[in-house]
């Protein structure tokens, strides 16, 4: 009888340790994913702040292209006001596509293409886009690790009990995958 109690106690102790280690691992992955999204959000904020300057630079050269510029402003507003991760991902896809349209406009306006202010803004945006791309890769990597941990047996039991859920990947929507058409 005492051996049975010792064995039962040891098994319960091992289960408690396993649950604790699993829970702590899930918390760390969740925090890492949230940190990755926050880092990306900083770069997105930089891009949001830069967009009005780009629009101003383009307006002077492409006054009758207002629909393209209005799309950029609307997409920026939607991206800024997105409240959750999934809506932010969708809004960012639309913003990226609309920014492509603005830079496609520069191909139609040689004076704009040569304007130092526009070139500087375009260079800054290009750097920010590179930072965003790198932070998206990092975010998606952390999401992959968290999603694997949430889905893999037997850790998925602990994830279910403590309500850890899969997070969405930051993917480009199908509309943003195509090339920008330049009409001459």
N, C-alpha and C positions, 0 to 999 in steps of 0.2 A: 504494500500500500504506500509507504513513503516514497518508493521509487516512482510510482505512478504520479504522485503529486509533484515530485521534482521534474519529471519529464514534462508533465502538463505545464508547470510553471515556466520551464525553459522554452517550450513551444510558444506560449503566450508572450514571454519576454522577447523572443525572436520576431514574432509578428508585430509587436509594438515597435521594436527598433526598425523593422522594414517599413512600416507605415510612416514612421517619423522621417526616415531617410528619403522615402519616396515623396512625401509631402514637401519637405524642404527643397528637394530637387525641382519639383514643379514650381514652387514659389520663386526660386532663383531664375528658372527659365522664363516665367511670366514677367518678372521684373526686368530681365535682360531684353525681352521683346518690347516692353513698354519704353525702356530706355532707348532702344533702337528707333522706335517710332518717334519719340521726342526729338532725337537727333535729326531725323529726317524732317521733322516739322520745323526745326530751326532754319534749315536750308530752304524749305518751302516758303517760310516767312520772308526770307531774303528775296526770293523770286517775286513774291507778292509786292514787296516794296519797290522793286525795280520796274515792274510792269507799267505803272503810270508814266514813268520817265520815257520808256520806250514808245508808248502810245503818243506822248507829246512830240517826240522826235519824228515819228512817222506822220502825224497829222499835218504838219506843215508841208510835206512833200506829196502826200497822197490823200488830199482832202476828200475826194469823191469815193474813197475806199472805206467810208465810214462803217459799213456793215461788218467788215472784217475787224475793225477796231472795237466796235460794239460787242462783237462775240468775245473778244479777249477780255473786255471789262466785265461782261456778264459771267464768263467762266471763272475769272478771278474772284468775283463776288461769291459765286457758288462754292468755290474751293475754300475761301476764308470762312464761310458760314457753315461748312460741313461739320456735323456734330459727332459722328461716330467714325470708326475706322473704315467701314465699308463705304459710306457715303463720301468720305475723304478720298478714298482710292478712285471712285468713279469720277468725282469732280476734278481730280488731278489729271485723269486721262483726257477729259474735255479741255482743260486748260492747256495741256501740252499740245494737243491738236490745233487749238486756236493760235498758239504762239508760232507754230510752224507756218501758219497762214500769214502772219505778220512778216516773218523773215522771207517768205516767198514773195511778198510785195516788194521787198528791197531789190529783187531781181528785175522788177519792172521799172524801177526808178533809179537810174544811174547816179543822179545827184545825191539821193538818200544813201545809196550804197557807199558813196565816197565821203559822206558827212562824218567828221571826226567824233562828234557827240554820239551819233548813232552807232558808229563802229565801236566806241568805248562801251556803250551800253550792251551791244551785242556780245562783246568779249566778256563782260562781267556776267551776262546771262549764261554764256557758254560755260564759264567756270562753275557757276552755281548749278547748272544742269549736270555737270560732271560730278559735283559733290552730291547732288540728289541721287544720281544713278548709283554711286557707291554706297550711299546710305540705304537705298532701296535694297541693294544686294545684301547688305548686312542685316537689315530688317527681315528680309525673306529667309535668310539663313537662320536667324533666331526663331522665326515663326515655324520653320521646318523642324527645328529641334524640339520646340514646345509641342507642336502637333504630333510628332512621333511619340513623345513621352505620354501625351494624353491618350493616344490610340493603342499603344503597345501593351499587350498582356504581360504581366498582371498589374502593371502600374496604372492601367486604365481604370481599375477598380478604385484605387485611391483617388484618381482624377474625378471619377464619377461621384464618389462620396463627398468630396470637397468642392464640387462644382467647377472644376477647371475645364475650360472649353477650347476647342480649336479656334485659332485666329485666322483671319483672311490674309492671303498673300497679296502683295502689292503688284498687281499685274496691269499691263497696258490693255485698254479695251481694243476691240477689233477695228474701230474707226481710226484709232491712232496708229495702227500698224502700217497703213498704206502710205504711199508717197504723196507729197504735196504737189498738186498740179499747178504749174505756172502758166498762165495764159498771157500771150503776147499780142 
